[in-house]
């Protein structure tokens, strides 16, 4: 009995350490800015060894990337709601709420800046976050197609381009983020019937 429990406790501690490191990286970025964050600072805040951080992530940007991806997965639903309009509305409102969550915009801007400087990280950022966020919305559109309530004119790729094009433009170039008016406008663009179909 005792020997069977010990490995489980070890795995739990590792998961707790991972989450502590992700939280530390996210909090430090919001508090002191990305440039001032170091692996040493992250490990000290998390109560973990520096080598533990390096064992799991090659750079501080990668720690922050995983922290943001976890947050997005938790906060933006892609669950089956029974209709395309409902799922789209939930996805857009969840995305709007995520953008105003403390620290998210700061972290996103930091990661995008790092991606412009480091081609290797850019690929990891694309794979670990951008592509996954697009895939989440594409899942909703593809589910609607299978269900039979996808607007005929809409493709999954176009939906993702419009939504994330707007989100990223707002994040990188303005202080005005996704709001309820945008949610309604996107819903109309995607779901209103087109005369020529």
ROSE-4610 file (N, C-alpha, C; in Angstrom, 1 decimal, always signed):
// ROSE-4610
residu = [X/X/X/X/X/X/X/X/X/X/X/X/X/X/X/X/X/X/X/X/X/X/X/X/X/X/X/X/X/X/X/X/X/X/X/X/X/X/X/X/X/X/X/X/X/X/X/X/X/X/X/X/X/X/X/X/X/X/X/X/X/X/X/X/X/X/X/X/X/X/X/X/X/X/X/X/X/X/X/X/X/X/X/X/X/X/X/X/X/X/X/X/X/X/X/X/X/X/X/X/X/X/X/X/X/X/X/X/X/X/X/X/X/X/X/X/X/X/X/X/X/X/X/X/X/X/X/X/X/X/X/X/X/X/X/X/X/X/X/X/X/X/X/X/X/X/X/X/X/X/X/X/X/X/X/X/X/X/X/X/X/X/X/X/X/X/X/X/X/X/X/X/X/X/X/X/X/X/X/X/X/X/X/X/X/X/X/X/X/X/X/X/X/X/X/X/X/X/X/X/X/X/X/X/X/X/X/X/X/X/X/X/X/X/X/X/X/X/X/X/X/X/X/X/X/X/X/X/X/X/X/X/X/X/X/X/X/X/X/X/X/X/X/X/X/X/X/X/X/X/X/X/X/X/X/X/X/X/X/X/X/X/X/X/X/X/X/X/X/X/X/X/X/X/X/X/X/X/X/X/X/X/X/X/X/X/X/X/X/X/X/X/X/X/X/X/X/X/X/X/X/X/X/X/X/X/X/X/X/X/X/X/X/X/X/X/X/X/X/X/X/X/X/X/X/X/X/X/X/X/X/X/X/X/X/X/X/X/X/X/X/X/X/X/X/X/X/X/X/X/X/X/X/X/X/X/X/X/X/X/X/X/X/X/X/X/X/X/X/X/X/X/X/X/X/X/X/X/X/X/X/X/X/X/X/X/X/X/X/X/X/X/X/X/X/X/X/X/X/X/X/X/X/X/X/X/X/X/X/X/X/X/X/X/X/X/X/X/X/X/X/X/X/X/X/X/X/X/X/X/X/X/X/X/X/X/X/X/X/X/X/X/X/X/X/X/X/X/X/X/X/X/X/X/X/X/X/X/X/X/X/X/X/X/X/X/X/X/X/X/X/X/X/X/X/X/X/X/X/X/X/X/X/X/X/X/X/X/X/X/X/X/X/X/X/X/X/X/X/X/X/X/X/X/X/X/X/X/X/X/X/X/X/X/X/X/X/X/X/X/X/X/X/X/X/X/X/X/X/X/X/X/X/X/X/X/X/X/X/X/X/X/X/X/X/X/X/X/X/X/X/X/X/X/X/X/X/X/X/X/X/X/X/X/X/X/X/X/X/X/X/X/X/X/X/X/X/X/X/X/X/X/X/X/X/X/X/X/X/X/X]
num = [1/1/1/2/2/2/3/3/3/4/4/4/5/5/5/6/6/6/7/7/7/8/8/8/9/9/9/10/10/10/11/11/11/12/12/12/13/13/13/14/14/14/15/15/15/16/16/16/17/17/17/18/18/18/19/19/19/20/20/20/21/21/21/22/22/22/23/23/23/24/24/24/25/25/25/26/26/26/27/27/27/28/28/28/29/29/29/30/30/30/31/31/31/32/32/32/33/33/33/34/34/34/35/35/35/36/36/36/37/37/37/38/38/38/39/39/39/40/40/40/41/41/41/42/42/42/43/43/43/44/44/44/45/45/45/46/46/46/47/47/47/48/48/48/49/49/49/50/50/50/51/51/51/52/52/52/53/53/53/54/54/54/55/55/55/56/56/56/57/57/57/58/58/58/59/59/59/60/60/60/61/61/61/62/62/62/63/63/63/64/64/64/65/65/65/66/66/66/67/67/67/68/68/68/69/69/69/70/70/70/71/71/71/72/72/72/73/73/73/74/74/74/75/75/75/76/76/76/77/77/77/78/78/78/79/79/79/80/80/80/81/81/81/82/82/82/83/83/83/84/84/84/85/85/85/86/86/86/87/87/87/88/88/88/89/89/89/90/90/90/91/91/91/92/92/92/93/93/93/94/94/94/95/95/95/96/96/96/97/97/97/98/98/98/99/99/99/100/100/100/101/101/101/102/102/102/103/103/103/104/104/104/105/105/105/106/106/106/107/107/107/108/108/108/109/109/109/110/110/110/111/111/111/112/112/112/113/113/113/114/114/114/115/115/115/116/116/116/117/117/117/118/118/118/119/119/119/120/120/120/121/121/121/122/122/122/123/123/123/124/124/124/125/125/125/126/126/126/127/127/127/128/128/128/129/129/129/130/130/130/131/131/131/132/132/132/133/133/133/134/134/134/135/135/135/136/136/136/137/137/137/138/138/138/139/139/139/140/140/140/141/141/141/142/142/142/143/143/143/144/144/144/145/145/145/146/146/146/147/147/147/148/148/148/149/149/149/150/150/150/151/151/151/152/152/152/153/153/153/154/154/154/155/155/155/156/156/156/157/157/157/158/158/158/159/159/159/160/160/160/161/161/161/162/162/162/163/163/163/164/164/164/165/165/165/166/166/166/167/167/167/168/168/168/169/169/169/170/170/170/171/171/171/172/172/172/173/173/173/174/174/174/175/175/175/176/176/176/177/177/177/178/178/178/179/179/179/180/180/180/181/181/181/182/182/182/183/183/183/184/184/184/185/185/185/186/186/186/187/187/187/188/188/188/189/189/189/190/190/190/191/191/191/192/192/192/193/193/193/194/194/194/195/195/195/196/196/196/197/197/197]
x = [+0.8/+0.0/+0.9/+1.8/+2.7/+3.4/+4.1/+4.9/+4.0/+2.7/+1.9/+1.5/+1.4/+1.0/+2.2/+3.4/+4.5/+4.7/+4.6/+4.8/+3.7/+2.5/+1.4/+1.7/+2.2/+2.5/+3.6/+4.6/+5.7/+5.1/+4.2/+3.7/+2.9/+2.2/+1.4/+2.3/+3.4/+4.3/+4.9/+5.2/+5.7/+4.7/+3.4/+2.4/+2.2/+2.3/+2.2/+3.3/+4.5/+5.7/+5.5/+5.1/+4.9/+3.9/+2.8/+1.8/+2.3/+3.1/+3.7/+4.7/+5.4/+6.3/+5.6/+4.5/+3.7/+3.1/+2.5/+1.9/+3.0/+4.1/+5.2/+5.6/+5.8/+6.2/+5.1/+3.9/+2.7/+2.7/+2.7/+2.6/+3.8/+5.0/+6.1/+6.1/+5.6/+5.5/+4.5/+3.4/+2.4/+2.9/+3.8/+4.3/+5.4/+6.4/+7.7/+8.0/+7.2/+7.4/+8.3/+8.1/+8.8/+10.3/+10.8/+12.3/+12.9/+12.2/+12.9/+12.7/+11.9/+11.7/+12.9/+13.4/+14.5/+14.1/+14.8/+14.5/+14.8/+15.8/+16.1/+14.9/+14.3/+13.2/+12.0/+11.8/+10.7/+10.8/+12.0/+12.3/+12.2/+12.7/+12.6/+11.1/+10.3/+8.9/+8.2/+8.5/+7.8/+8.3/+9.4/+10.0/+10.6/+11.1/+11.6/+13.1/+13.8/+15.2/+15.3/+16.3/+16.5/+16.6/+17.3/+17.5/+16.1/+15.2/+13.9/+13.2/+13.3/+12.7/+13.3/+14.6/+15.3/+15.1/+14.8/+14.5/+13.2/+12.3/+11.0/+10.7/+11.5/+11.3/+12.7/+12.9/+14.2/+14.4/+13.4/+13.5/+12.3/+12.5/+11.4/+10.2/+10.4/+9.2/+8.4/+9.1/+8.4/+7.6/+8.1/+7.3/+6.0/+6.2/+5.1/+4.1/+4.6/+3.7/+2.8/+3.4/+2.6/+1.6/+2.0/+1.1/-0.1/+0.1/-1.0/-1.9/-1.3/-2.1/-3.0/-2.5/-3.3/-4.5/-4.2/-5.3/-6.3/-5.9/-6.8/-7.7/-7.1/-7.8/-8.9/-8.5/-9.5/-10.6/-10.3/-11.3/-12.1/-11.7/-12.5/-13.1/-14.4/-15.1/-15.2/-15.1/-15.4/-16.4/-17.1/-18.0/-19.2/-19.8/-21.0/-22.2/-22.7/-23.8/-25.1/-25.0/-26.2/-26.5/-25.9/-26.1/-24.9/-24.7/-23.5/-23.6/-24.8/-24.9/-24.5/-25.0/-24.7/-23.3/-22.7/-21.3/-20.4/-20.7/-19.9/-20.0/-21.2/-21.4/-20.6/-20.6/-19.9/-18.4/-17.9/-16.5/-16.0/-16.8/-16.4/-16.5/-17.5/-17.6/-16.5/-16.2/-15.1/-13.8/-13.6/-12.3/-12.3/-13.4/-13.4/-13.0/-13.6/-13.3/-11.9/-11.3/-9.9/-9.0/-9.3/-8.5/-8.4/-9.5/-9.5/-9.0/-8.7/-8.3/-6.9/-6.6/-5.4/-4.1/-3.3/-2.1/-2.1/-3.2/-3.3/-2.7/-3.1/-2.6/-1.1/-0.7/+0.8/+1.6/+1.1/+1.8/+1.7/+0.6/+0.5/+1.4/+1.4/+2.3/+3.8/+4.1/+5.5/+5.9/+5.0/+5.3/+5.4/+4.5/+4.5/+5.8/+6.2/+7.5/+8.7/+8.7/+9.8/+9.7/+8.6/+8.4/+9.0/+9.0/+9.6/+11.2/+11.7/+13.1/+13.8/+13.0/+13.6/+12.8/+13.4/+12.6/+12.3/+13.1/+12.8/+11.6/+11.6/+10.5/+9.2/+9.4/+8.2/+7.5/+8.3/+7.6/+6.9/+7.6/+6.9/+5.7/+5.7/+4.6/+3.4/+3.7/+2.7/+2.1/+2.9/+2.4/+1.7/+2.3/+1.9/+0.7/+0.5/-0.6/-1.5/-0.9/-1.7/-2.5/-1.8/-2.5/-3.6/-3.3/-4.3/-5.5/-5.3/-6.5/-7.3/-6.7/-7.4/-8.2/-7.5/-8.1/-9.3/-9.3/-10.5/-11.7/-11.5/-12.7/-13.0/-12.0/-12.3/-13.1/-12.9/-13.6/-15.1/-15.4/-16.8/-17.5/-16.8/-17.3/-17.5/-16.5/-16.6/-17.7/-17.9/-19.0/-20.3/-20.4/-21.6/-21.9/-20.8/-21.0/-21.5/-20.9/-21.4/-22.8/-23.2/-24.6/-25.6/-25.1/-25.9/-26.4/-25.8/-26.3/-25.2/-24.2/-23.1/-23.6/-23.5/-23.8/-23.0/-23.7/-23.1/-21.9/-21.9/-20.8/-19.5/-19.6/-18.6/-17.6/-16.3/-15.3/-14.6/-14.1/-13.4/-12.2/-11.5/-10.3/-10.6/-11.7/-12.1/-12.6/-13.3/-13.8/-12.6/-11.6/-10.4/-9.7/-9.5/-8.8/-9.5/-10.8/-11.6/-11.4/-11.7/-11.8/-10.4/-9.4/-8.0/-7.3/-7.7/-7.1/-7.6/-8.8/-9.4/-8.7/-8.7/-8.1/-6.7/-5.9/-4.4/-4.2/-5.0/-4.9/-5.1/-6.2/-6.6/-5.5/-5.0/-3.9/-2.7/-2.2/-0.9/-1.0/-2.1/-2.1/-3.0/-3.9/-4.8/-4.9/-5.8/-6.1/-7.6/-8.2/-9.6/-9.7/-10.2/-10.2/-11.6/-11.8/-13.0/-14.1/-15.3/-16.4/-17.7/-18.8/-20.1/-20.5/-20.2/-20.6/-19.8/-18.6/-17.8/-18.4/-18.8/-19.4/-20.6/-21.5/-22.7/-22.4/-21.4/-21.0/-20.5/-19.6/-19.1/-20.2/-21.0/-22.2/-23.0/-23.3/-24.0/-23.3/-22.0/-21.2/-21.1/-21.0/-20.9/-22.2/-23.3/-24.6/-25.7/-25.6/-26.7/-26.7/-27.9/-28.0/-27.5/-26.8/-26.3/-27.3/-27.5/-28.5/-28.1/-26.8/-26.3/-25.6/-26.3/-25.7/-26.1]
y = [-1.2/+0.0/+1.3/+1.3/+2.5/+2.7/+1.7/+1.9/+2.3/+1.9/+2.3/+3.7/+4.3/+5.7/+6.6/+6.2/+7.1/+7.7/+7.0/+7.6/+8.6/+8.3/+9.3/+10.6/+10.5/+11.8/+12.5/+11.8/+12.4/+13.1/+12.5/+13.1/+14.4/+14.3/+15.4/+16.6/+16.3/+17.4/+18.0/+17.2/+17.7/+18.6/+18.2/+19.1/+20.3/+20.3/+21.5/+22.4/+21.9/+22.7/+23.3/+22.6/+23.1/+24.3/+24.1/+25.2/+26.4/+26.1/+27.2/+28.0/+27.4/+28.0/+28.9/+28.3/+29.0/+30.2/+30.1/+31.2/+32.3/+31.9/+32.8/+33.6/+33.0/+33.7/+34.7/+34.3/+35.1/+36.4/+36.1/+37.2/+38.2/+37.7/+38.5/+39.4/+38.9/+39.6/+40.8/+40.5/+41.6/+42.6/+42.2/+43.1/+43.9/+43.4/+44.1/+44.3/+43.6/+43.7/+42.6/+42.2/+41.0/+41.1/+42.3/+42.4/+42.2/+42.5/+42.4/+41.0/+40.1/+38.8/+37.9/+37.1/+36.2/+34.8/+33.8/+32.4/+32.3/+33.0/+33.0/+33.6/+34.7/+35.3/+34.4/+33.7/+32.8/+31.6/+31.1/+29.9/+30.3/+31.5/+32.0/+32.2/+32.8/+33.0/+31.7/+30.8/+29.5/+28.5/+28.8/+27.9/+26.7/+26.8/+25.7/+26.0/+25.0/+25.1/+25.7/+26.5/+27.0/+25.9/+24.8/+23.7/+23.0/+23.0/+22.5/+23.3/+24.6/+25.4/+25.1/+25.1/+24.8/+23.4/+22.5/+21.1/+21.1/+21.9/+21.9/+22.9/+24.0/+25.1/+25.6/+25.9/+26.4/+27.9/+28.7/+30.1/+30.6/+31.8/+32.4/+32.6/+32.9/+33.1/+31.8/+30.7/+29.4/+29.1/+29.5/+29.4/+30.2/+31.4/+32.4/+31.9/+31.3/+30.8/+29.7/+28.8/+27.7/+28.2/+29.2/+29.8/+30.4/+31.1/+31.8/+30.7/+29.7/+28.7/+27.9/+27.7/+27.0/+27.9/+29.2/+30.2/+30.2/+30.3/+30.4/+29.1/+28.0/+26.7/+26.6/+27.2/+27.2/+28.2/+29.3/+30.4/+30.5/+29.9/+30.0/+28.7/+28.6/+27.3/+27.0/+25.7/+25.2/+24.1/+24.0/+23.0/+23.0/+21.9/+21.8/+22.4/+23.5/+24.1/+23.9/+23.1/+22.7/+23.5/+24.7/+25.5/+26.3/+26.6/+27.4/+28.8/+29.5/+30.8/+30.9/+29.9/+29.9/+29.7/+28.7/+28.4/+29.6/+30.2/+31.4/+32.5/+32.8/+33.8/+33.5/+32.3/+31.9/+32.1/+31.6/+31.7/+33.2/+34.0/+35.4/+36.1/+35.9/+36.5/+36.0/+34.7/+34.2/+34.8/+35.0/+35.6/+37.1/+37.8/+39.2/+39.3/+38.3/+38.3/+38.0/+37.1/+36.7/+37.9/+38.7/+39.9/+40.9/+41.0/+42.0/+41.4/+40.1/+39.5/+40.1/+40.4/+41.1/+40.4/+41.1/+40.6/+40.0/+39.6/+38.8/+39.7/+40.9/+41.7/+42.0/+42.3/+42.4/+41.2/+40.1/+38.8/+38.6/+38.8/+38.6/+39.5/+40.8/+41.7/+41.3/+40.8/+40.4/+39.2/+38.3/+37.1/+37.4/+38.3/+38.6/+39.4/+40.3/+41.0/+40.0/+39.0/+38.0/+37.2/+36.9/+36.1/+36.8/+38.2/+38.9/+38.9/+38.7/+38.7/+37.4/+36.3/+35.0/+34.0/+33.7/+32.8/+31.5/+30.9/+29.6/+29.7/+30.7/+30.9/+31.3/+32.0/+32.3/+31.0/+30.0/+28.7/+28.1/+28.1/+27.6/+28.3/+29.6/+30.5/+30.2/+30.0/+29.7/+28.3/+27.3/+26.0/+25.9/+26.5/+26.4/+27.3/+28.3/+29.2/+29.6/+30.3/+30.8/+29.8/+28.7/+27.6/+26.9/+26.8/+26.2/+27.0/+28.4/+29.2/+29.2/+29.2/+29.2/+27.8/+26.8/+25.4/+25.4/+26.1/+26.1/+26.6/+27.8/+28.4/+27.5/+27.0/+26.1/+24.9/+24.4/+23.2/+23.6/+24.8/+25.2/+25.3/+25.9/+26.0/+24.6/+23.7/+22.4/+21.6/+21.8/+21.1/+21.5/+22.8/+23.4/+22.8/+22.6/+22.0/+20.6/+19.8/+18.4/+18.4/+19.4/+19.5/+19.9/+20.7/+21.2/+22.7/+23.4/+24.8/+25.8/+25.4/+26.3/+27.2/+28.5/+29.4/+28.9/+28.8/+28.3/+29.1/+30.4/+31.2/+31.2/+30.6/+30.7/+29.5/+29.8/+28.8/+28.9/+27.8/+27.8/+28.8/+28.7/+29.6/+31.0/+31.4/+32.8/+33.3/+32.4/+32.8/+33.1/+32.2/+32.4/+33.6/+33.9/+35.1/+36.4/+36.4/+37.6/+37.8/+36.8/+36.9/+37.2/+36.5/+36.7/+37.8/+38.2/+39.4/+40.6/+40.6/+41.7/+41.8/+40.6/+40.5/+41.0/+40.5/+40.8/+42.3/+42.8/+44.2/+45.1/+44.7/+45.5/+45.4/+44.2/+44.1/+44.8/+44.7/+45.3/+46.7/+47.2/+48.6/+49.6/+49.1/+50.0/+49.6/+50.4/+50.1/+49.7/+49.4/+49.1/+47.6/+46.8/+45.4/+44.9/+43.6/+43.0/+43.4/+43.9/+44.2/+43.6/+43.9/+43.3/+43.8/+45.0/+45.5/+44.7/+44.4/+43.5/+42.1/+41.6/+40.2/+40.2/+41.2/+41.3/+41.4/+42.3/+42.6/+41.3/+40.6/+39.4/+38.3/+38.2/+37.2/+37.5/+38.8/+39.2/+38.9/+39.2/+38.9/+37.5/+36.6/+35.2/+34.5/+35.0/+34.2/+34.8/+36.1/+36.6/+36.0/+35.8/+35.1/+36.0/+35.5/+36.3/+36.0/+37.1/+37.0/+36.0/+35.9/+35.0/+33.8/+32.7/+31.5/+30.3]
z = [+0.0/+0.0/+0.0/+0.9/+1.0/-0.3/-0.8/-2.0/-3.2/-3.2/-4.4/-4.3/-3.1/-2.9/-3.2/-2.9/-3.0/-4.4/-5.5/-6.9/-7.2/-6.7/-7.0/-6.3/-5.0/-4.4/-5.1/-5.6/-6.4/-7.6/-8.4/-9.6/-9.2/-8.1/-7.6/-7.3/-6.6/-6.3/-7.6/-8.6/-9.8/-10.5/-10.5/-11.1/-10.3/-9.0/-8.2/-8.5/-8.6/-9.0/-10.3/-11.3/-12.7/-12.6/-11.9/-11.8/-11.1/-10.0/-9.2/-10.1/-11.0/-11.9/-12.9/-13.5/-14.5/-13.9/-12.7/-12.0/-11.7/-11.2/-10.9/-12.1/-13.3/-14.5/-14.9/-14.8/-15.2/-14.3/-13.0/-12.0/-12.1/-12.3/-12.4/-13.6/-14.7/-15.9/-15.8/-15.1/-14.9/-13.9/-12.9/-11.9/-12.3/-13.0/-13.2/-14.7/-15.6/-17.0/-17.5/-18.7/-19.3/-19.3/-19.6/-19.7/-18.3/-17.3/-15.9/-15.4/-16.0/-15.5/-15.9/-14.9/-15.1/-14.7/-15.1/-14.7/-13.2/-12.7/-11.3/-10.5/-11.0/-10.3/-10.3/-11.4/-11.5/-10.5/-10.5/-9.6/-8.2/-7.8/-6.4/-6.0/-6.9/-6.6/-6.5/-7.3/-7.3/-6.2/-5.6/-4.6/-5.3/-6.5/-7.2/-7.6/-7.9/-8.3/-9.8/-10.0/-11.4/-12.4/-12.0/-13.0/-13.3/-12.3/-12.6/-13.7/-13.6/-14.7/-16.0/-16.1/-17.3/-17.9/-17.0/-17.4/-18.2/-17.8/-18.5/-19.6/-19.5/-20.5/-20.9/-22.2/-22.7/-22.3/-22.3/-22.0/-21.1/-20.6/-19.8/-20.7/-22.0/-22.9/-23.0/-23.0/-23.1/-21.8/-20.7/-19.4/-19.5/-19.9/-20.0/-21.1/-22.2/-23.2/-22.7/-21.9/-21.4/-20.4/-19.6/-18.6/-19.3/-20.4/-21.1/-21.8/-22.4/-23.0/-22.0/-20.8/-19.8/-19.4/-19.3/-18.9/-20.0/-21.3/-22.4/-22.5/-22.3/-22.3/-21.2/-20.1/-18.9/-19.1/-19.7/-19.7/-21.0/-22.1/-23.3/-23.7/-23.7/-23.9/-25.4/-25.7/-27.0/-26.9/-25.7/-25.5/-26.4/-26.7/-27.6/-26.9/-27.4/-26.8/-27.6/-28.6/-29.4/-30.6/-30.7/-31.9/-32.2/-33.5/-33.9/-33.3/-33.3/-32.8/-31.3/-30.6/-29.1/-28.9/-29.5/-29.3/-29.7/-30.8/-31.3/-30.2/-29.7/-28.7/-27.5/-27.0/-25.8/-26.0/-27.2/-27.5/-27.6/-28.2/-28.3/-27.0/-26.2/-24.9/-23.9/-24.0/-23.2/-23.6/-24.9/-25.4/-25.0/-25.0/-24.6/-23.1/-22.3/-20.9/-20.6/-21.4/-21.2/-21.5/-22.5/-22.8/-21.7/-20.9/-19.8/-18.5/-18.5/-17.3/-17.0/-15.7/-15.3/-15.9/-16.6/-17.1/-18.5/-19.0/-20.2/-21.4/-21.5/-22.6/-22.5/-21.3/-21.1/-21.5/-21.1/-21.5/-23.0/-23.6/-25.0/-25.8/-25.4/-26.1/-25.9/-24.7/-24.5/-25.3/-25.4/-26.2/-27.7/-28.2/-29.6/-29.9/-29.0/-29.2/-29.2/-28.3/-28.3/-29.6/-30.1/-31.3/-32.5/-32.5/-33.6/-33.5/-32.3/-32.1/-32.3/-32.0/-31.9/-32.8/-34.0/-34.9/-34.3/-33.5/-32.9/-32.0/-31.1/-30.2/-31.0/-32.1/-33.0/-33.4/-33.8/-34.2/-33.0/-31.8/-30.6/-30.2/-30.4/-30.1/-31.0/-32.3/-33.3/-33.0/-32.7/-32.4/-31.1/-30.1/-28.7/-28.3/-29.1/-28.7/-29.9/-30.9/-32.0/-32.8/-33.1/-33.9/-33.0/-31.7/-30.8/-30.7/-30.6/-30.4/-31.7/-32.8/-34.1/-34.2/-33.8/-33.8/-33.0/-31.8/-30.9/-31.6/-32.3/-33.1/-34.3/-35.0/-36.1/-35.7/-34.5/-34.0/-34.0/-33.5/-33.4/-34.8/-35.8/-37.1/-37.7/-37.5/-38.1/-37.5/-36.2/-35.5/-36.1/-36.3/-36.9/-38.3/-39.1/-40.4/-40.3/-39.3/-39.1/-38.6/-37.8/-37.3/-38.3/-39.3/-40.3/-40.1/-39.1/-38.9/-39.1/-39.9/-40.3/-41.4/-41.4/-42.5/-43.7/-44.9/-46.1/-46.5/-46.3/-46.8/-45.9/-44.7/-43.7/-43.8/-43.8/-43.6/-42.3/-41.8/-40.5/-40.5/-41.6/-41.7/-41.7/-42.4/-42.5/-41.1/-40.4/-39.1/-38.2/-38.2/-37.4/-37.8/-39.1/-39.5/-39.0/-39.1/-38.7/-37.2/-36.4/-35.0/-34.4/-34.8/-34.3/-34.9/-36.2/-36.8/-35.9/-35.6/-34.8/-33.4/-32.8/-31.4/-31.4/-32.3/-32.3/-32.7/-33.7/-34.0/-32.8/-32.1/-30.9/-29.8/-29.6/-28.6/-28.9/-30.1/-30.5/-30.8/-31.3/-31.8/-31.1/-30.2/-29.5/-28.0/-27.3/-26.0/-25.9/-27.0/-27.1/-27.4/-26.5/-26.7/-27.1/-27.3/-27.8/-26.8/-27.3/-26.4/-26.9/-26.2/-26.6/-28.0/-28.4/-29.7/-30.8/-30.5/-31.4/-31.5/-30.4/-30.4/-31.3/-31.1/-31.9/-33.4/-33.7/-35.1/-35.8/-35.0/-35.6/-35.8/-34.8/-35.0/-36.2/-36.5/-37.6/-38.9/-38.9/-40.1/-40.4/-39.4/-39.6/-39.9/-39.3/-39.3/-40.2/-40.6/-41.4/-42.8/-43.3/-44.6/-45.7/-46.6/-47.8/-49.0/-49.7/-50.8/-51.9/-52.2/-53.2/-52.7/-52.5/-52.0/-52.9]
